Amino acid sequence: MLYFGYEVTTPPLADAGGRQRLGPGWSLADNLGTDYSTNGGGAGSNGSLSFGRVEFVPAVPDAATTLYVSSPELLDPISVLL
């Protein structure tokens, strides 16, 4: 599960079709090449801060040593050593 928080932007985040999104389009990868997909989540806002969670499947394999969290809003993926 990925938990996130970010400052609300003006204009709001939008997808490729121009529709407003509740949060960044998160994706997950690891050093083993595991194919992750989203499996639900949720988000909310207090007007200045948005927060939420995204669930990915499958679980991260025990043999993975690095997890890469990406989003169109990030210049580079976030690397997490496991």
C-alpha positions in Angstrom: 0.0 0.0 0.0 1.3 3.4 -0.9 0.2 6.3 1.3 0.7 9.9 -0.1 0.1 13.5 0.6 0.6 16.6 -1.5 -0.3 20.3 -1.6 -3.5 21.0 -3.6 -2.6 22.6 -7.0 -4.3 25.2 -9.0 -5.4 24.2 -11.6 -6.2 20.7 -10.2 -4.3 17.6 -11.5 -5.8 16.4 -14.7 -5.5 13.2 -16.8 -4.6 13.1 -20.5 -8.2 13.8 -21.4 -8.4 16.9 -19.2 -10.6 15.3 -16.5 -9.8 16.2 -12.9 -7.9 13.6 -10.9 -7.9 13.1 -7.1 -4.2 12.3 -7.1 -1.1 11.6 -9.0 -1.1 8.6 -11.3 1.1 6.4 -9.2 3.0 3.4 -10.7 5.2 0.8 -9.0 8.2 -1.2 -10.2 11.0 -3.1 -8.7 14.5 -4.3 -9.6 13.1 -7.8 -10.5 10.7 -6.4 -13.2 7.5 -7.5 -11.3 4.3 -6.4 -13.1 2.3 -4.3 -10.5 -1.2 -3.1 -11.0 -3.5 -0.9 -8.9 -6.1 -2.6 -6.8 -8.1 0.2 -5.2 -7.5 3.1 -2.9 -9.0 6.4 -1.9 -8.2 10.0 -1.5 -9.5 13.1 0.3 -8.7 16.8 0.8 -9.0 19.5 3.4 -8.8 22.2 0.8 -5.0 22.8 1.0 -3.7 19.3 1.4 -4.7 16.1 -0.5 -4.0 12.7 0.9 -4.7 9.1 0.2 -3.6 5.6 -0.5 -3.2 3.3 -3.4 -3.1 -0.5 -3.2 -0.9 -2.5 -5.6 -0.9 -6.2 -6.4 0.9 -8.5 -6.2 2.8 -8.1 -3.0 6.5 -7.1 -3.3 8.6 -10.3 -3.7 11.0 -11.1 -0.8 13.9 -11.2 -3.4 13.3 -7.5 -4.5 15.9 -5.1 -3.2 14.7 -1.8 -4.6 11.2 -0.4 -5.2 10.6 2.5 -7.7 7.6 4.8 -7.2 6.7 6.9 -10.2 4.1 9.5 -11.2 3.7 11.9 -14.2 4.2 14.7 -11.6 7.7 13.4 -10.6 10.8 14.2 -12.6 12.4 11.0 -11.5 11.1 7.9 -9.7 11.5 7.6 -5.9 13.9 4.7 -5.1 13.2 2.8 -1.9 15.8 0.3 -0.7 14.2 -2.8 0.8 
